[in-house]
Amino acid sequence: QVQLVESGGGWVESGGSLTLSCAASGFAFSSSTMTWVRQAPGKGVEWVSDISGFGSRINYADSVKGRFATFRDNAKNILYLQMNNLKLDDTAVYFCQRGSSRGQGTQVTVSS
């Protein structure tokens, strides 16, 4: 059974940084492409980033390119999203995703 548990969200001032984690279990993590998505209040789900199984390919949405970094620790089955220079528009619930499976999310709130 696929389990994805996000953590690391919180409140941060504009320009600050946070690193999110996603602990994965129940599937072959190291060979799975993993995705970060987010959902801002009143908006639809937005794709943020994805990373191939062994990290050889990483893609970012234009809105976060140059500010966010996705990486993974396949030995620990953990996916990370390092977020720098956070903006008000980054306020959202962040989810990690594998295929159609998604965790419960972690809230990120950026204030001015």
Secondary structure as GFF3:
##gff-version 3
##sequence-region A 1 112
A	DSSP	beta_strand	3	7	.	.	.	ID=ss1
A	DSSP	beta_strand	10	13	.	.	.	ID=ss2
A	DSSP	beta_strand	18	25	.	.	.	ID=ss3
A	DSSP	three_ten_helix	29	31	.	.	.	ID=ss4
A	DSSP	beta_strand	34	39	.	.	.	ID=ss5
A	DSSP	beta_strand	45	51	.	.	.	ID=ss6
A	DSSP	beta_strand	58	60	.	.	.	ID=ss7
A	DSSP	beta_strand	68	73	.	.	.	ID=ss8
A	DSSP	beta_strand	78	83	.	.	.	ID=ss9
A	DSSP	three_ten_helix	88	90	.	.	.	ID=ss10
A	DSSP	beta_strand	92	98	.	.	.	ID=ss11
A	DSSP	beta_strand	101	102	.	.	.	ID=ss12
A	DSSP	beta_strand	106	111	.	.	.	ID=ss13
###
